[in-house]
Amino acid sequence: MKYYKNKVIIGIDHGYGNIKTANHVFRTGVLKHDAEPLFTKNLLVYDGRYYTIGEGHKEFTPEKQIDEDYYVLTLAAIAMELHSVGKTDADVFIAAGLPLTWTNGQKSEFSAYLTKNSEVTFTFQRVRYRIRILGANIYPQGYAAIRLSARFPVRAGNPTSACGGSLRLCLRRGPNGYVFFLLTNIHYIANQLIL
């Protein structure tokens, strides 16, 4: 998670086995309930419906926006990241990952899916959240580029330190400044994304 001009930028890798953020990993599973279930661990309440997060396993589907499941999983991921810093109200920008072969064909649809509600109120683990979704950029899973320019100066120190230092880093000079190519999963680069 990264802060930029009063926005919270949250990187989310929407995997088929796990949902991954900078600080959390949980199973890609959603159980829907008509009424509040007896066991409420990882319960998300959204739009009058009850969802147990991390239970069951989402079947493979080539289009993640086909139902509400990945949207609800995204809300859970955002709540977990916000909870990590004690926030329940935020302006959020989503940086999401799709498989490389699907990124070009589905990125506009997936971005529209993630941003379909500009303001969302929901409850996760009995905590009420109010977020405003300002936008979503879609990146290929396992790859991201960071453009550094005069507007976003390089800070002293190792540019990979926020990612644990376990990255393969390639620096290239382009027409608009330096670009760092980080070869890793998107959840590791959430603290490095500059939009």
C-alpha positions in Angstrom: 0.0 0.0 0.0 1.3 3.4 -0.9 0.0 6.9 -0.2 0.0 9.6 -2.9 -1.8 13.0 -2.6 -4.4 11.8 -0.1 -5.0 8.6 -2.1 -4.3 5.1 -1.0 -2.8 3.0 -3.8 -3.4 -0.7 -3.2 -1.9 -3.4 -5.3 -4.0 -6.6 -5.6 -3.0 -9.8 -7.4 -6.3 -11.5 -8.3 -5.0 -15.1 -8.5 -7.0 -18.2 -9.0 -5.5 -19.9 -5.9 -4.9 -16.8 -3.7 -5.6 -13.1 -3.5 -2.4 -11.3 -2.7 -1.7 -7.7 -1.5 1.5 -6.1 -0.1 0.6 -7.4 3.4 -1.9 -10.2 3.1 -2.6 -13.5 1.2 -5.9 -15.3 1.4 -7.6 -18.1 -0.5 -9.6 -17.2 -3.6 -12.8 -18.5 -2.2 -16.2 -17.0 -1.5 -19.3 -18.6 0.0 -22.5 -16.7 -0.4 -25.2 -16.8 2.3 -28.8 -15.6 2.2 -28.7 -14.7 6.0 -25.9 -14.1 8.4 -24.1 -17.4 9.0 -23.5 -18.8 12.5 -19.7 -18.5 12.1 -18.7 -15.0 11.1 -14.9 -15.2 10.8 -13.9 -13.4 7.6 -17.5 -12.4 6.9 -18.1 -9.5 4.4 -21.5 -7.9 4.2 -22.0 -5.9 1.0 -25.2 -4.8 -0.7 -27.4 -6.7 1.8 -25.6 -10.0 1.1 -23.3 -12.1 3.2 -20.0 -13.6 2.0 -17.5 -15.7 3.8 -14.1 -14.9 2.4 -11.4 -17.5 1.9 -13.8 -20.5 2.1 -14.3 -22.9 -0.7 -12.4 -22.4 -3.9 -13.4 -20.3 -6.9 -13.6 -22.3 -10.1 -11.4 -21.3 -13.0 -13.1 -18.9 -15.3 -11.2 -17.0 -18.1 -13.2 -13.8 -17.3 -12.9 -12.8 -13.7 -15.6 -10.1 -14.1 -18.3 -12.7 -14.9 -19.9 -12.6 -11.4 -19.5 -10.6 -8.2 -16.9 -12.9 -6.6 -13.7 -11.1 -7.6 -15.4 -7.8 -6.7 -16.2 -9.0 -3.2 -12.7 -10.5 -2.9 -11.3 -7.1 -3.9 -13.3 -5.4 -1.2 -11.9 -7.9 1.4 -8.3 -7.2 0.1 -8.8 -3.5 0.4 -10.3 -3.9 3.9 -7.3 -6.0 5.1 -4.9 -3.4 3.8 -6.7 -0.5 5.4 -7.1 -2.4 8.7 -3.3 -2.8 8.7 -2.9 1.0 9.0 -6.0 1.6 11.2 -8.2 3.2 8.5 -11.8 2.5 7.6 -12.5 5.5 5.3 -10.3 6.1 2.3 -9.9 7.3 -1.3 -8.5 4.2 -3.0 -6.8 3.6 -6.3 -6.5 -0.1 -7.3 -3.4 -1.5 -9.1 -4.5 -5.0 -10.2 -2.9 -7.9 -11.9 -4.2 -10.1 -14.7 -2.4 -13.0 -16.4 0.0 -11.7 -19.1 -1.9 -13.3 -22.0 -5.2 -11.8 -20.9 -4.1 -8.3 -20.0 -4.6 -6.6 -23.3 -7.9 -8.3 -24.0 -9.5 -7.8 -20.6 -7.9 -4.9 -18.9 -10.5 -2.3 -19.8 -13.4 -4.6 -18.8 -11.7 -5.6 -15.6 -10.9 -2.0 -14.7 -14.6 -1.1 -15.4 -15.6 -4.0 -13.2 -13.4 -2.9 -10.3 -14.5 0.7 -10.5 -18.3 0.1 -11.2 -19.1 1.7 -7.8 -17.4 5.0 -7.1 -18.3 4.8 -3.5 -18.8 1.6 -1.5 -19.8 0.9 2.1 -19.4 -2.6 3.4 -18.5 -4.5 6.6 -15.6 -6.9 6.9 -14.9 -8.8 10.1 -17.5 -6.6 11.9 -15.7 -3.4 10.9 -17.6 -0.9 8.7 -15.6 0.5 5.7 -16.4 3.4 3.4 -14.2 3.7 0.4 -14.2 5.8 -2.7 -12.7 4.0 -5.7 -10.9 6.6 -7.8 -9.7 4.3 -10.5 -8.0 1.0 -11.4 -4.9 0.3 -13.5 -4.5 -3.2 -14.7 -1.0 -4.7 -15.1 0.3 -8.1 -16.2 0.8 -10.4 -13.3 4.5 -10.9 -12.6 5.6 -7.7 -14.3 5.4 -4.0 -13.6 7.2 -0.9 -14.7 7.9 2.2 -12.6 8.5 5.4 -14.4 10.7 7.9 -12.5 10.8 11.5 -13.6 11.4 14.9 -12.1 7.8 14.7 -10.8 8.7 11.5 -8.9 12.3 11.9 -7.9 14.5 8.9 -6.9 14.9 8.7 -3.2 18.2 7.8 -1.6 18.8 4.1 -0.9 18.0 0.9 -2.7 14.9 1.3 -4.8 14.0 -2.4 -4.1 14.2 -2.1 -0.3 10.5 -1.8 0.2 10.0 -5.0 -1.7 12.3 -7.1 0.5 15.3 -6.8 -1.8 14.5 -10.1 -3.6 13.9 -8.7 -7.0 15.5 -8.9 -10.4 15.9 -5.2 -11.3 16.7 -3.8 -14.8 17.2 -0.1 -15.4 16.7 1.4 -18.8 16.8 5.0 -19.9 13.8 6.0 -22.0 12.6 9.2 -23.6 10.8 10.3 -20.5 13.2 9.3 -17.8 14.4 6.1 -16.2 12.2 3.1 -16.0 12.8 0.3 -13.5 11.5 -3.1 -14.6 10.7 -5.2 -11.6 10.2 -8.9 -12.3 8.0 -10.1 -9.4 4.3 -10.5 -8.5 2.2 -7.3 -8.3 1.6 -7.7 -4.5 5.4 -7.1 -3.9 5.4 -3.9 -5.9 2.5 -2.2 -4.2 4.9 0.0 -2.2 6.8 0.9 -5.3 3.9 1.8 -7.7 4.0 5.4 -8.8 0.9 6.3 -10.9 
